[in-house]
């Protein structure tokens, strides 16, 4: 390991990626590891006691957190890409962005090594807004257990979502990513019409706008990440792809599905499976899909996913 300015530790055990080519994912320590007990200690007894605890336990690996399986599956995709082309630069690149001090961060680094996670950098930015560093690292997706961090990232134009700690038993491969539609993958324009004019008004709006891609003026918060994910997916044939993507939306397929499908086609974004739930609970279909991560803006859908053991990431629309 060697240190850079701004308390960045480069993992010299891992081949460094080209951030201009890679899909850079930043995760906080509480997203990738289960630090709930340690976080409670910090809240109840303060920073000094927390640091002492982390230093005393620096050789004890932290248990996996909600985003752990997602990062492992992304690492598997890298392995598949490099098997076919060892010179390929369009890879996943994962960095840990932590509000820990470097002194208490040794346990984080040791935990990543213990599990064989290919984390390229560890950025320790104690007592400052860590999201100010996202653009400089060319981050395309930021996952955090802190809502303020997520809102700050979204306001900086970075795809971001709030991770809730839960027990995760997602399958290791292939990498499975599920997206909600409106206000997540797409903009919230139709949601706004629905709030103002009700369901009938939203359906009329969709029929009138059928030929116009969703989000011509404003893009959905997860679109940029989805497009970069799609770019990596195109390196494989559909039969051999180690990535599968899903659209799981409350939209009705009959009345509001056509515009969604046309929008994806206009973007050139291939989705393996699309489920138009027409307002039905998403939990049962997510239990069948078993994604490594599911992005949604509705807390009721997040709860439904958690109830069936699906790792969930909330994309807040009310920052």
Secondary structure, 3 states (H helix, E strand, C coil): CEEEHHHEEECCCCCCCCCCCCEEEEECHHHHECCHHHHHHHHHHCHHHHHHHHHHCCCCCCCECCCHHHHHHHHHHHHHHHHHCCCCCCCEEEEEEECCCHHHCHHHHHHHHHHCCCEEEEEECCCCCHHHHCCCCCEEEEEECCHHHHHHHHHCCCEEEEECCCCCCCCCCCEEEEECHHHHHCCCHHHHHHHHHHHHHHHHHHHHCCCCCCCCCCCCCCHHHHHHHHHHHCCCCCCCCCEEEEEEECCCHHHHHHHHHHHHHHHCCCCCEEEECCCCCCHHHHHHHCCCEEEECCHHHHHHHHHCCCCEEECCCCC
